[in-house]
């Protein structure tokens, strides 16, 4: 099941600043755009894989994620816009039909993480032991190890549990940039 492990990736790893307390809300800060490089550990189908990804986010409702495997090979590329995830490409072979729902779920997971619109139905935010837990009917996202980046609280460790699609992703932020200019074409399917 290498395909499943290669398909799942997500967001965030440490940026060197001192840890701070978790913010009181899931808005996490007042940034408008975010670019980040992440390392992720993906657990699915009894396998665990480390992957690298790049994410671009434009609030209120756009996200782009590219995941990379060995040698910088693009494993998948997806866009989230206005509540819908579109898989632009995926190097999946015969496993493609099974993995499409997982990739779309991943797009929704990240949209929930970045507080994009529309908000998941039934979403709750629970502060717990210096972490924030974001919960809805499909997933639990745990945000921790907050750092101040450009004067804003950013989680540098994220864990996504998606029981319905049977995967868990642990994300570490490698690098993050806030409020830089992003080309709108980045969020438009070709």
C-alpha positions as CSV (number, residue, x, y, z in Angstrom):
1,X,0.0,0.0,0.0
2,X,2.8,2.4,-0.8
3,X,0.3,4.3,-2.9
4,X,-1.8,5.3,0.1
5,X,1.3,6.4,2.0
6,X,2.6,8.4,-1.0
7,X,-0.7,10.2,-1.4
8,X,-1.2,11.6,2.0
9,X,0.7,14.7,3.1
10,X,0.0,17.8,5.0
11,X,1.1,20.9,6.5
12,X,3.6,22.5,9.1
13,X,7.1,22.0,11.0
14,X,9.3,24.0,13.5
15,X,10.4,27.6,12.7
16,X,13.0,28.2,15.4
17,X,11.2,30.7,17.6
18,X,10.3,30.1,21.2
19,X,7.1,28.2,22.0
20,X,4.1,30.3,23.1
21,X,0.7,29.5,24.6
22,X,-2.0,28.4,22.2
23,X,-4.4,31.2,21.1
24,X,-7.9,31.2,22.5
25,X,-9.6,30.7,19.2
26,X,-9.2,28.7,16.0
27,X,-8.8,31.8,13.8
28,X,-5.1,31.5,14.9
29,X,-4.3,35.0,13.6
30,X,-5.2,37.7,11.3
31,X,-3.1,36.7,8.3
32,X,-4.5,36.7,4.8
33,X,-2.0,34.5,2.9
34,X,0.3,31.8,4.0
35,X,3.1,29.8,2.2
36,X,4.7,26.9,4.0
37,X,7.0,24.0,3.5
38,X,6.1,20.9,5.6
39,X,7.3,17.5,6.6
40,X,4.6,15.0,7.2
41,X,4.4,11.5,8.5
42,X,1.5,9.7,7.0
43,X,0.0,6.6,8.6
44,X,-2.5,4.6,6.5
45,X,-3.1,1.0,5.7
46,X,-0.6,-0.2,8.3
47,X,2.2,1.8,6.7
48,X,4.1,5.0,7.8
49,X,5.8,7.3,5.3
50,X,7.6,10.6,5.6
51,X,6.8,13.1,2.8
52,X,7.5,16.8,2.0
53,X,4.9,19.3,0.8
54,X,4.3,22.9,-0.2
55,X,1.1,24.6,0.7
56,X,-0.3,28.1,-0.3
57,X,-3.4,29.5,1.4
58,X,-5.4,32.6,0.5
59,X,-8.2,33.4,2.9
60,X,-11.1,33.2,2.9
61,X,-11.5,30.0,0.8
62,X,-8.5,28.9,-1.3
63,X,-5.6,26.4,-0.8
64,X,-3.1,24.6,-3.0
65,X,-1.1,21.6,-1.9
66,X,1.7,19.8,-3.7
67,X,3.3,16.7,-2.2
68,X,6.7,15.4,-3.1
69,X,8.4,12.0,-2.9
70,X,12.0,10.9,-3.4
71,X,14.0,13.0,-5.8
72,X,11.4,15.8,-5.7
73,X,8.9,13.7,-7.7
74,X,5.4,15.3,-7.5
75,X,3.1,12.7,-5.9
76,X,-0.1,14.8,-6.0
77,X,-1.3,18.3,-6.6
78,X,-4.6,19.6,-5.3
79,X,-6.6,22.8,-5.0
80,X,-9.3,23.7,-2.5
81,X,-11.7,26.5,-3.6
82,X,-15.0,27.6,-2.3
83,X,-15.5,24.3,-0.3
84,X,-14.5,21.9,-3.0
85,X,-11.2,20.0,-3.5
86,X,-10.0,19.3,-7.0
87,X,-7.2,16.8,-7.6
88,X,-5.1,18.2,-10.4
89,X,-2.7,15.3,-10.7
90,X,-1.7,12.3,-8.7
91,X,1.0,9.7,-9.4
92,X,-1.0,6.8,-8.1
93,X,-1.4,4.3,-10.9
94,X,-4.1,1.6,-10.3
95,X,-4.8,2.9,-6.8
96,X,-6.2,6.2,-8.1
97,X,-9.9,5.4,-7.6
98,X,-9.4,4.4,-4.0
99,X,-7.2,7.4,-3.2
100,X,-9.3,10.1,-4.7
101,X,-11.6,10.3,-1.7
102,X,-8.6,10.4,0.6
103,X,-7.1,13.3,-1.3
104,X,-10.3,15.2,-1.3
105,X,-10.6,14.5,2.4
106,X,-7.1,15.9,2.9
107,X,-8.1,19.1,1.1
108,X,-11.0,19.5,3.5
109,X,-8.7,18.7,6.5
110,X,-6.4,21.5,5.5
111,X,-9.2,23.9,4.9
112,X,-10.4,23.2,8.4
113,X,-6.9,23.6,9.8
114,X,-6.5,27.0,8.1
115,X,-10.1,28.1,9.0
116,X,-11.2,28.5,5.4
117,X,-14.8,29.0,4.3
118,X,-17.2,27.3,4.4
119,X,-16.6,26.1,8.0
120,X,-17.3,22.3,8.6
121,X,-20.7,21.6,10.1
122,X,-20.6,21.1,13.8
123,X,-17.1,22.4,14.2
124,X,-15.9,22.9,17.8
125,X,-12.7,24.4,19.1
126,X,-11.5,22.9,22.5
127,X,-8.4,24.3,24.3
128,X,-6.7,21.3,26.0
129,X,-3.3,21.3,27.8
130,X,-1.8,24.1,25.7
131,X,-3.2,22.7,22.4
132,X,-6.2,23.5,20.3
133,X,-8.5,20.6,19.2
134,X,-10.6,21.4,16.1
135,X,-13.4,18.8,15.8
136,X,-16.2,18.2,13.3
137,X,-18.2,15.2,12.3
138,X,-15.3,13.8,10.1
139,X,-12.0,14.6,11.8
140,X,-10.0,15.9,14.7
141,X,-7.2,18.3,14.2
142,X,-4.8,18.9,17.1
143,X,-2.7,22.1,16.9
144,X,0.3,22.4,19.1
145,X,3.8,23.8,19.6
146,X,2.8,27.4,18.7
147,X,5.4,29.9,17.7
148,X,5.3,33.6,17.0
149,X,5.9,34.2,13.3
150,X,5.6,37.8,12.0
151,X,3.9,38.7,15.3
152,X,1.3,35.9,14.9
153,X,0.6,32.6,16.7
154,X,1.2,29.7,14.3
155,X,1.1,26.0,15.2
156,X,4.3,24.2,14.2
157,X,2.9,20.7,15.0
158,X,-0.4,19.5,13.6
159,X,-2.0,16.1,13.9
160,X,-5.0,15.1,11.7
161,X,-7.0,12.1,12.5
162,X,-9.6,11.2,9.9
163,X,-11.3,7.9,11.1
164,X,-13.8,7.7,8.2
165,X,-11.0,7.5,5.7
166,X,-8.6,5.6,8.0
167,X,-5.6,7.9,8.0
168,X,-3.5,10.0,10.4
169,X,-1.1,12.7,9.4
170,X,1.4,14.4,11.7
171,X,2.8,17.6,10.2
172,X,5.8,19.7,11.2
173,X,6.4,23.2,9.8
174,X,9.7,23.6,8.1
175,X,9.3,27.2,6.9
176,X,6.3,29.6,6.8
177,X,5.7,33.0,5.3
178,X,2.7,35.1,6.0
179,X,0.9,37.8,4.0
180,X,3.1,37.6,0.9
181,X,1.7,38.2,-2.5
182,X,0.3,35.0,-4.1
183,X,-0.6,34.8,-7.8
184,X,-4.4,34.1,-8.1
185,X,-3.6,31.7,-11.0
186,X,-2.1,29.4,-8.3
187,X,-5.6,28.6,-7.2
188,X,-7.2,28.1,-10.6
189,X,-7.3,24.6,-12.1
190,X,-5.6,24.4,-15.6
